[in-house]
Amino acid sequence: MISNENLGIYIHFPFCRRKCLYCDFYSVGDRLADWNLFVGAIENEFQAKRIPTDCIVSIYMGGGTPSLAPVWVIKRFREMITCPVGEFTIEVNPDDVTEEKARGWKEAGVNRVSMGVQSLNDDELKIIGRRHSASDASRAYSILKKYFSNISLDLIFGLPAQSIGSLSHTIDRFIEMRPQHISAYSLMYEERSALTRLRDNGKIKETPEEDSVEMFKMITAKLCNAGYERYEISNYALPGFRSHHNSNYWRGVPYIGLGPGAHSYDGKRERRYNRADLSLYIKNRTGVKSDGGIVDVEIEHLTDDELREEMIMTRLRTCEGLDLREYQNRFGEKARLILEQKGARYIRSGDLIYSGDSIMLSESGVMISDEIITDLF
């Protein structure tokens, strides 16, 4: 499935103590976490995929809530991958962070922590169902920075009842804390989320789009003035601290997903999806040494058009933009000419920048990136 080139490993932990109201990622209650069975199933899936371990460059443990797992689980997964790895990230919730766990993660080989803070306003945190407070987040960060020199904090803007002023306070506190990386995401009302149901029932109001745009502009201005570079639409880093794992997603580098609901990509045409069903996942992989005959894996073969559109979408999210030579090599000279014709009006308006053999979004273009990317398809 995977050729001999750099690849990332993603391990999905589907357990949460309480599901955030905006989330539609696959998760179940932590009362269902049989860690021995879960570890055995992940190890069996890893062995069955026959992954060339000398090619692994990053590990990312996401969820769900990986920080709920006992430290020995994290250590077992690191021992499963026997080669040196440049970046090993674990996602954590602030109220799970303790001195003992942080020390254990460090000893397990974790060298990057991504903590979901989302806001430093307690009222906003309650509205979206987060189980920590602003003080919990500050306390957790103080612990993490004793053990890690590469910490990422997540925030969400456009929250119900959020104001420019309250968001500005959160950003200013982030800047004072000085993490190496910050991810800032606009609140999305996903189809299956509890937050969407609350909006549809009139219990909360969605932030007007123009307000969200102003929030995004403020975030970018404050972080860039503080020395962070926006290297992807939603991601900011101090020099030398870009997320290598996520950057490889945007460059089309292959990755392997382990766990229920995890996705894999071979870097060419094939995507695989593990069905989001913990009990079926455990049943099919406990004691299984080969994935032959397992019925909970779906395979998708991407068409040329799907590959082309995906390349436009992912590359234009980055500050380097889309390399037109690479695009032409993959899809032909005619495809490049059509792309340039479609992009001409955005070049003229200043929303796209033509630089050498690349096109990239300008500051104004970032604000209408969805429109531009769709038009370029």
C-alpha positions, -999 to +999 in steps of 0.1 A: +000+000+000+027+025+010+058+031-010+092+036+005+090+073+014+084+095+044+051+089+061+032+098+092+013+076+117-019+089+132-035+069+161-071+077+169-081+075+206-120+074+204-126+080+241-139+112+258-151+119+293-176+143+278-182+152+242-178+189+233-210+203+218-193+214+185-175+181+179-184+155+153-152+134+155-159+098+164-158+092+201-174+071+228-175+075+266-143+067+285-162+041+305-159+019+274-121+022+274-106-013+279-070-002+274-055-037+271-080-046+243-075-013+226-037-015+227-038-051+214-061-041+185-039-011+175-007-033+176-024-059+155-035-034+129+000-019+128+015-053+122-011-063+096-004-032+075+033-042+073+044-006+075+081+001+066+092+016+099+123+031+086+101+056+066+081+069+096+089+105+103+060+116+126+035+102+151+003+120+160-020+108+187-054+125+184-090+119+192-111+118+211-089+124+241-055+107+241-046+123+275-072+101+292-050+071+285-027+057+311+009+066+304+018+029+298-005+030+267+015+059+252+048+041+259+035+008+243+026+027+211+060+043+209+077+010+215+056-004+186+074+020+162+110+010+165+126+037+144+137+072+154+109+097+148+114+134+144+080+146+158+058+128+182+026+147+192-001+140+217-033+159+220-043+167+256-072+183+275-061+208+302-079+190+330-060+158+323-025+174+326-007+165+358+030+165+367+030+127+366+014+124+332+036+152+317+067+134+329+054+101+317+046+115+282+082+129+280+097+096+291+076+078+264+092+099+237+066+126+232+083+158+221+053+180+210+020+186+229-011+200+214-035+213+240-072+221+233-078+254+251-104+270+227-110+300+249-098+316+281-133+329+289-152+306+313-186+315+300-176+307+264-161+274+276-194+264+293-214+272+262-195+248+240-193+220+267-156+221+275-148+205+308-120+228+319-118+264+330-095+292+320-075+287+352-072+249+344-057+258+311-032+282+326-022+256+353-018+228+327+003+250+305+026+258+334+031+221+339+037+213+303+063+239+297+085+223+324+088+192+302+083+203+266+098+230+244+073+225+216+037+232+227+007+241+205-025+257+218-058+255+200-084+282+200-118+286+184-133+319+173-169+328+163-182+311+195-217+319+206-218+351+226-181+357+219-171+393+214-141+409+198-131+420+233-132+386+249-114+370+219-087+397+222-082+388+258-077+352+249-052+360+222-033+384+245-031+357+271-018+332+245+009+356+235+019+361+271+021+323+275+042+322+244+036+286+231+056+277+200+025+270+179-011+283+178-040+269+158-070+292+154-102+276+139-135+292+130-164+275+148-181+251+124-216+239+129-212+203+119-243+185+107-243+159+136-231+181+164-252+190+195-242+227+190-259+226+156-291+213+171-290+241+197-287+267+169-314+251+149-337+251+179-330+288+186-311+282+218-280+299+206-272+324+178-245+319+152-219+346+150-224+367+118-199+360+091-186+396+091-179+394+128-159+362+123-139+378+095-130+407+118-120+382+145-098+363+121-081+395+110-075+405+146-060+371+154-036+372+125-025+408+132-019+402+169+000+369+163+021+382+134+030+413+154+041+390+182+065+371+159+044+342+148+042+333+111+010+321+096+022+292+075-013+277+069-047+294+070-054+283+105-019+277+119+007+300+133+042+291+145+073+307+159+102+302+135+112+265+134+081+252+150+057+244+122+038+211+127+057+186+105+030+160+107+002+184+095+024+200+070+029+166+053-009+163+050-010+195+031+019+184+008+002+151+000+027+129+019+013+094+027+000+086+062-013+056+080-043+059+103-047+034+132-078+030+153-116+032+147-125+061+124-089+067+113-080+074+077-050+064+056-036+077+023-010+061+001+002+093-014-011+083-048-048+074-053-059+052-025-076+063+007-087+038+034-112+044+062-116+024+093-153+023+102-161+045+132-172+016+154-151+007+184-166-027+192-163-038+156-128-025+154-117-044+186-136-076+175-119-077+140-084-070+153-081-088+185-057-117+177-058-108+140-024-108+122-036-099+088-063-074+076-075-098+049-112-103+052-119-075+077-151-059+067-149-026+085-123-010+061-136+011+032-113+018+002-116+048-021-097+053-054-094+089-062-100+101-098-077+126-116-103+153-110-104+145-073-066+145-070-064+178-089-090+195-067-074+182-036-040+195-046-055+230-053-073+230-019-044+218+003-016+237-013-034+270-014-040+267+023-003+271+029+019+301+027+040+285-001+009+281-023+005+259-053+036+250-073+024+252-109+053+231-123+043+203-099+007+207-109+016+206-146+038+175-141+009+157-125-020+168-146-006+182-179+000+215-195-037+219-205-048+216-168-023+243-159-035+267-186-071+262-175-061+268-138-043+300-148-073+312-168-096+306-139-073+324-115-066+354-137-094+376-122-081+369-087-046+378-098-060+411-111-080+418-079-049+410-058-065+381-040-040+357-056-003+364-060+017+350-089+053+344-077+076+327-101+060+294-108+036+294-078+003+310-069-007+318-034-034+336-015-028+372-005-041+385+029-073+396+012-075+362-006-073+343+026-106+360+037-124+345+006-103+314+003-133+290+000-147+310-029-113+312-047-105+275-043-140+264-055-137+286-086-103+272-094-117+236-094 
